Every structure is written in C-alpha cells, then in structure tokens.
C-alpha cells in the first residue's frame, strides 16, 4: 500500500544550514499495516510524513501509494489517497463552521461538486450515527461550531473526517501529543477502533514509547533519516521499553535521545 524507495531530502542545500532530514529512507507497508513510528529529535519522522503527503518533493527516490507513483504528484492531487490528522487540534477542521458542515465537506472530498441546498436530512442522520460512535455526546451538537469544542473532541471529529472516505493511507502526526493523558487515551482508543473496523493502512508518529508498543501491528524506529529498527507481530508484542532502547542502541550505535519520549 505504501512503498518508499531510497528517499533523500536535504533542506538548505549548499549552505552552512544544510540539513539532510531523510537519508536513503526505505519503507514498505502492506495493506492493513498499522505502523507506529518513534525516533529522537531530528530523526526525520515528520519529514517522512510530509514527503508522503507531498508537502516536500524529495531530492531523490520514489514514493508509491497503492501502486501509484506519486513522487512528482502535487499535494492537492495525492490528497485523494490520504487522510491526515495533525498534532495541533486546531488543524484539519474549519473552526467557524458547524460540525455537520465539516463532516459534509469531508464526505464530499474528491467528488464532483454542484449547487444544491445545504445538507440533506438523511446526511444529518448519518452524521449523528457516526458521531454517536465517538461516545462524546457530539451527536446532539451537529450545529455547534467546531472551534468551540475541546481539544479531544476536535481531534476525534478530525479523525472521523480523515477516515470518512476510507483513504488508502492514514497519516497520524503525533495526533495526541497536545492532549492531556486521559483525553489522549480516549483518542487512541478511537483510533484503534476506526483503523481496525475499516482495515486502514496507517502510519502513526508518536513520542510515547509505551503507545508505540501498545498500538499497531508493527513498530519502526528512525535515526538520522533512516529506519534502524523494524519489528512486527509477536516480536513487537513481547517488547518492553527497555528492549526497544536496547534494539535502538545496537542498530544505531548510539543511545536513544529524546526528552519528550523519555519523559512520557
């Protein structure tokens, strides 16, 4: 479902501020893989997601989604393959529009538009059913402005919007990092349920090692723009945080360094 081949990305090339963020990155995801990604500061995690989404064009290499070469495809065109939830709960929604209006936009993503009267009653009923699955009481607040929701509620709605059209690939960029622990746990619970029910191929960046071990069927660790640890299935289930740190040190030759990851 996703194939990244020898991707290289250097920012500010030819200057004293040159930084190689991705250095021959290779990664292949099978259909239905739920991969958690962890790495130290500057490991290239978010740069990888941005390369997949088309925010950055790689200097070298190839990116394929569902067998389609998207390497040179602009961001707005490859968006039809992707769903994405950002770290900031304020992104991914239109805050001045109602919940129903936001869901309506997501439902029409990639479809031909025409002039019709607003949102149909049947659509509102469908949105109520979808929101009820979140168990946050939002099914009774269809007309509420999204900007008035709490961070956790907003991330839950964003997650619902990102998966409404069943994307080929779901990108989660530290989507619980800005939430308190209790709310983050709820959003991760919703994430697991939505991903599993829809069998979505998913890449989730996290700074929390325990979350990386608990969620998904596969885990990768990045270092200096490359994948240095890749575990899945039963091997992943048996790992502890200490095991993970040992694997990283053995593969990279360095101790894992990330204040956020260690504190969490």
C-alpha positions in Angstrom: 0.0 0.0 0.0 3.0 2.3 0.6 6.4 1.9 -0.9 9.2 4.4 -0.2 12.4 3.8 -2.1 15.7 5.5 -1.3 14.2 8.9 -0.4 16.7 11.7 0.2 15.7 15.2 1.4 18.1 17.9 2.3 17.0 21.3 3.5 19.0 24.5 2.7 21.5 22.6 0.4 24.8 24.2 -0.3 24.6 26.5 2.8 26.0 26.3 6.3 22.5 25.4 7.4 22.2 22.3 5.2 20.4 19.5 6.9 19.8 16.1 5.5 16.5 15.0 7.0 15.9 11.8 5.0 19.0 9.9 4.0 18.2 6.9 1.7 14.9 6.1 3.5 13.3 2.8 2.5 10.0 1.6 3.9 7.2 -0.7 2.6 3.8 -1.2 4.1 1.4 -4.0 3.4 -2.3 -3.3 3.0 -3.8 -3.0 6.5 -0.5 -2.4 8.3 -0.8 -0.1 11.4 2.8 1.1 11.9 3.9 3.2 14.9 6.9 5.4 14.3 9.3 6.7 17.0 12.7 8.4 16.9 14.8 11.0 18.5 14.8 14.7 17.8 15.5 15.4 14.1 15.2 11.7 13.2 13.1 12.5 10.1 9.7 11.3 11.3 7.6 14.3 10.3 9.7 15.0 7.2 8.8 11.4 6.1 5.1 12.1 6.6 5.4 15.4 4.7 7.2 13.7 1.9 4.4 11.1 1.7 1.7 13.8 1.8 3.5 15.9 -0.9 4.4 18.9 1.3 8.1 18.3 0.3 9.3 17.0 -3.0 12.2 14.5 -2.4 15.6 15.2 -3.9 16.0 11.6 -4.8 14.0 8.4 -4.6 10.4 7.2 -5.3 7.1 7.1 -3.3 4.2 4.9 -4.3 0.8 4.7 -2.8 -1.4 1.8 -3.7 0.8 1.0 -6.7 0.6 4.6 -8.0 3.9 6.6 -8.3 3.1 9.9 -6.5 6.7 11.2 -6.3 6.1 14.1 -8.6 2.3 14.4 -7.9 1.4 17.8 -6.3 0.0 17.8 -2.7 -3.6 18.6 -3.7 -3.8 15.7 -6.2 -2.4 13.0 -4.0 -4.7 14.1 -1.2 -7.4 11.8 -2.6 -5.3 8.8 -1.4 -4.7 10.2 2.1 -6.3 11.0 5.4 -4.2 13.0 7.9 -4.6 14.2 11.5 -2.1 16.7 12.8 -0.7 17.3 16.3 -2.5 20.6 16.6 -6.2 20.1 17.3 -6.9 23.4 15.6 -5.8 22.0 12.2 -7.8 19.7 9.9 -11.2 21.4 10.5 -12.9 24.7 9.7 -13.4 26.2 13.2 -16.1 28.7 12.2 -18.3 26.1 10.6 -20.7 23.6 12.2 -19.8 20.0 13.0 -22.3 18.9 10.4 -20.8 21.2 7.8 -17.2 20.0 8.5 -18.4 16.4 8.1 -20.2 17.3 4.9 -17.0 18.7 3.4 -15.2 15.6 4.3 -17.9 13.4 2.8 -17.7 15.3 -0.5 -13.9 15.1 -0.7 -12.8 14.1 -4.2 -16.3 14.2 -5.6 -17.8 16.5 -8.2 -19.5 19.5 -6.6 -22.8 21.0 -7.7 -25.2 23.7 -6.4 -27.7 22.1 -4.1 -29.5 23.0 -0.9 -27.1 22.6 2.1 -27.0 19.3 4.0 -29.8 16.8 3.5 -31.8 15.4 6.4 -30.6 11.9 5.5 -27.0 13.1 5.8 -27.6 14.7 9.2 -29.0 11.4 10.4 -25.9 9.6 9.1 -23.6 12.1 10.8 -25.5 11.6 14.1 -24.9 7.9 13.9 -21.2 8.4 13.1 -20.7 10.9 16.0 -22.5 8.6 18.4 -19.8 6.0 17.9 -17.3 8.5 19.4 -19.3 8.4 22.7 -18.6 12.1 23.3 -22.2 13.4 23.1 -21.4 15.2 19.9 -24.4 13.6 18.0 -26.6 16.1 19.7 -24.4 19.1 18.8 -24.4 18.9 15.0 -25.0 22.7 14.8 -22.2 23.6 17.2 -19.1 25.4 15.8 -16.1 23.1 15.8 -14.0 25.9 17.2 -16.0 25.7 20.5 -15.1 22.0 21.0 -12.4 20.9 23.4 -9.1 19.7 22.0 -10.0 16.0 22.5 -13.4 16.4 20.9 -11.9 18.3 18.0 -9.3 15.6 17.4 -12.0 12.9 17.5 -14.0 14.9 14.8 -10.8 15.4 12.7 -10.1 11.6 12.9 -13.7 10.9 11.8 -13.3 13.4 8.9 -9.9 12.0 7.8 -11.4 8.4 7.6 -14.8 9.2 6.2 -13.8 8.4 2.6 -11.7 5.3 3.6 -8.3 6.6 2.5 -5.7 4.3 1.1 -3.3 5.6 3.8 -4.0 7.3 7.1 -1.2 9.6 8.5 -1.3 10.4 12.2 1.3 13.0 13.1 1.6 12.9 16.9 -2.2 13.4 17.0 -2.4 13.0 20.8 0.7 15.0 21.8 -1.2 18.2 22.6 -3.9 16.4 24.7 -3.9 15.6 28.4 -3.2 11.9 29.2 -6.9 10.9 29.8 -8.1 12.6 26.6 -5.1 11.2 24.7 -6.0 7.7 25.8 -9.6 8.2 24.6 -8.5 9.4 21.2 -6.1 6.5 20.8 -8.9 4.1 21.7 -11.0 5.7 19.0 -8.0 5.5 16.6 -7.6 1.7 17.2 -11.3 1.1 16.7 -11.6 3.2 13.5 -8.4 1.7 12.0 -9.4 -1.9 12.8 -13.0 -1.6 11.7 -12.1 0.0 8.3 -8.8 -2.0 7.9 -6.9 1.2 7.2 -3.2 1.2 6.4 -1.9 3.6 9.0 1.3 5.4 9.9 1.3 6.9 13.4 4.1 9.0 14.7 4.3 9.2 18.5 6.8 10.4 21.1 5.4 7.9 23.6 7.3 4.6 23.6 4.5 2.8 25.5 1.9 3.9 23.0 4.2 2.8 20.2 4.4 -0.6 21.7 0.8 -0.9 22.6 -0.8 0.2 19.3 -0.5 -1.2 15.8 0.9 -4.4 14.5 4.4 -3.0 13.6 6.9 -0.5 15.0 9.7 1.3 13.4 12.4 3.5 14.9 14.1 6.2 12.9 17.6 7.7 13.2 19.3 10.3 11.0 16.7 9.9 8.3 16.6 6.1 8.1 14.7 3.2 9.6 17.1 1.4 12.0 14.6 -0.8 13.9 11.6 -2.6 12.3 9.6 -5.1 14.4 6.1 -6.6 14.0 3.7 -9.2 15.1 4.6 -11.4 18.1 8.1 -10.0 18.3 6.6 -6.5 18.8 4.1 -7.7 21.4 6.8 -9.1 23.6 9.0 -6.0 23.7 9.3 -3.7 26.7 10.6 -0.1 26.6 14.0 -1.3 27.8 14.1 -3.9 25.0 13.3 -1.1 22.5 16.1 1.1 23.8 18.5 -1.8 23.5 17.5 -2.5 19.9 17.9 1.1 19.0 21.4 1.3 20.6 22.5 -1.8 18.9 21.2 -0.7 15.5 22.4 2.9 15.6 25.4 2.6 17.8 24.0 5.4 20.0 21.8 5.9 23.0 18.3 6.9 22.2 17.9 10.7 22.8 14.5 12.3 23.0 13.5 14.3 26.1 9.8 14.0 25.2 9.9 10.3 24.6 11.9 9.6 27.8 9.6 11.8 29.9 6.5 10.1 28.6 
